[in-house]
Amino acid sequence: MKEAMIVKLAIANILLQVADGLASYQIISAGVPELNPLVATYIENWGVLGGLFYSKAIGCILVILIFMLRKRVEKVVVHGLTIMAYVYSILAVLLTMKMVVLFA
């Protein structure tokens, strides 16, 4: 049962990374600067698509690495993936609100 929950959390986190990347692309394409200084540096060096792809790839790799630890520290993995899902869900809502303001 726990294994299935961890798999769902990992998939949800990867999907949230993708959604965040797509929303960020739309907002940046509208001329709004990236607020995260690390991602802004990636964008400055590799362009919008390259920078966002790189930052989201790192996020997905971290999710996979956390997922791979599930056999050793199951509770920590569940809590970590859950917290990441909450954070990216909140960011998705905030980005959606920003897009509504920009494009409405």
N, C-alpha and C positions, 0 to 999 in steps of 0.2 A: 504494500500500500504506500509506504513512504517513497519507494523508488519511483512509482508512477507520479507522485506529487512533485518530486524533485525534477523529473523529466519535464513535466508541465511548466514548472517554474523556470527552468532553463529555456524552454521554447518561448515562453512569454517574454523573458528578458531579451532574447535575441530579436523577437518581433518588435519590442519596444525600442530597441536600438535602431532598427530599420525605420520605424515610424518617426523617431526623433530625427534621423538623418534626412528623411524626405521633407518633414516640416521645416527643418533648418534650411534646407536647400531653397524651398519656396520663399521663406522669409529673407534669406540673404539675397536671392535673385531679385527681390523687390527693393533692394537697396538698403536694407537694415543691416548694420554691422553685427558680426558675431561678438557676443559678450564674453564668452569663455576665452581667456587669453591664450590657453594652450591650443584650442581649436583654431583660433584666429591666426596663430603662428603657422599652423599647418596650411591653412587657406592661403596665407600670404606666400608661402613657399611653393605650394603645389596647385594653387587655384581652388575654386570652390568645390568642384567635384572631387578632385584628388585629396584635398584637405579633409572634407567630410568623410570620404570613403576611408581614409587612413584612420581618422578618429573613431569611426564606427567599427572598423575592423578590430582596433585595439579593444573596444568595449566588448565585442563578440568573443574575442579570444579570452578576455578575462572571465566572461561568463562560462566558457568551455572549461577553462582551468579550474574555476570554482566547482563546476559540475564534476570534474574528474576527481575531486577530493571527497566525493560523497560517501565512499566506502570507509574512509578513515575518520572523518569528522562530520558525520551526517547532520547533527543538530546545527553546527556552525554553517554548513552549506545551506540548509533550509532557511536559517535566519538571514544569511547573506543574500541569497537570491530573492527572498521576500522583501528585504529592505531595498535592494536594487530595483525591484519591480515597483514598489511604492514610489521611489524617487522618480523613476522614469515615467510613471503614470501621471504624477503631479506635473512634471515637465511637459508631458504631452498635452495636458489640459491647458497649461499656461501658453504653450506654443499655439494651440488651437485658438485660444482667445486672442492672441496677438495677430494671428492670420485673419480672424474675423474683423478685427479693427482695421487691419491694413487693406483687406480686399472687399470689405462690405460697402 
